[in-house]
């Protein structure tokens, strides 16, 4: 449930909230909180405290934490690669449309852009949607909510304009590039 820049600040303040916790370190990109506890506090108490702050903790051993980091890193690289591939190909198609392609050729290129945008906007952007939804369930908004709404609205408008067939603007190129750049900056 880590979703914003305030989360590391809050989670790393756990020793100040409960003096029996010695130290906490948050690996923000992977969502792993490392907790060093004193002898007078049980793991269940730490878990309860983290739950009260609005997060859903899951205990990992040392080896599990490293395995989770590697798995998350692999998933991030794959999502980034898919988004980059889709964005690059869609940009090549968009150059033709922006350069003056008209009629059936322009419509075909826009339709192909729609098809190519689906992996980037559904699979690659999933972490953005998830990090917007989790705080929303707890009655909070995050920056990712605005980004997710912009992506989904842009996609909907692009599909609407393509379906009308009137040559309206489509934004598949911009949306996939936005997803790629957001994922690259997070990586």
PyMOL commands that set and color helices and strands:
alter all, ss='L'
color gray80, all
select helices_A, chain A and resi 5-11+14-17+43-52+62-98+103-124+126-137+143-164+172-186
alter helices_A, ss='H'
color red, helices_A
select strands_A, chain A and resi 21-27+32-37
alter strands_A, ss='S'
color yellow, strands_A
deselect
rebuild
show_as cartoon
